[in-house]
Amino acid sequence: MNSDVLIIPLWADLTAVGLGGLQGAMFAAGFQGQRRLDPLGVAIIGILIGMGGGLIRDLLLGVPPATLQSNWYLIAAAGAALLGMLISSLLRRVNALVVVLDAVAIGMFGAFGTAKALVLGVPVIPAIFIGTAAAVGGSILRDVIMGLPVAIMHVGSLYAVAAIGGCSVLAVSVKLGVGIVPAAIIGIVVTAVIRVLAVVFDLSLPEQRELHRRKVAAETGVIPIVKP
């Protein structure tokens, strides 16, 4: 890696994509009745969550989408989602681990997006925006496709805020002279810590009082369908 080119290791990118696929499986497991998803639906949700952030990042940067330059991205996202569907009952029993892995995935998407933007010469504030969009983009696409309220727009654990925090720390660290790799690691850690603490202590931003509060199950990314 040098000042002109950012090379994200394939294994790191696929790890984030795979974790996104597992999150998709946990999301699908929350549906019952007429909204149940078949294996194809679960695979699509895994692809949206695992690859959506990277696609949004590269489209905003005006570069060829990295997730479409290799066969492994689609395989990793869909495969992880289908595997997660098969072991969803086990995943629910180790929910704390799922929360941590989800937090790490958010941090990785955000860090990769911000770092790539900075290396390409994007100013700090837009770079933070691109990193945050990469971190939450998959879940936004998922909710839009499923016709659900977009999770990050409702009261719940600090999801986008965690991404903003980690991306900001990364960008500031780079401007202070820290190398892009250690800065990215710091950003991932900051995002993951904020996210996990928000889930553990049920932290959220203040609610807009005139809007009806919807309880978001942030641990798995599931939005329960609540009838008025």
Steps between C-alpha positions, in 0.01 A plus 500: 500500500625850422363852501343460156351152511294328765507122481237339721602136555247265343475298820407813698239609248350150487495482880287814514276370222459164674409664830244704310358179360466354850320817607265447207423149624420630849277765345315236296454282810288777653224465242202272560167431337447645153831688511716188530792494256606202288870417442513727194359787705754438776782496243380830351487661845852374569624645170334837568651531847838352413557682170274804516736718700793435269289570193377831643856596601645439155209667320549811713872493424444446128717188482421147375318308778756275668229251593437431130866436416510152652270197516564462871294795622165361384596153614606622845191716558244246381683203652534664841130592499391146411736352759363742756147390414593137570657581838273792597387325819865463606573863414212615720654312794830684453337838443781687679749367245269600214479855639880525514545361148233737368678793666832396346336473156360853530845622598667325208256637240535849643879486525546363149269765357662792681855382434434444131342845469794671673757321286312613189528859616147555633484772772454391861129572550385334174733208575330449837163515326607238244630272775178533697294434187704186439441385858121543496431475126431127499233522770336796323477306172363201691223702662408674174480170309292343778265799522589559866571821693870580466651390831752780541219758475329370816590502868734214582856413593773724359559343159580788266642702790753225568604505134531879500716486813737238362526665157568838661777360720654333196492819291641717780774245570609503136510880497717489813753283320394150606543238228186398316516138622534570875244782463255255342555252784436776755184600313369142500563465874329833581194411292473152651536626858236771457260254338546228763466746791186643340344154483612395848376817670206560262628843398331704229464855380214706648166426342312755292204530737225535243592176329375166629790303650579168334718263695773379265662164580845637421684186611398315183390785276139375510214750493190331645183562307284692750133545422358838609 
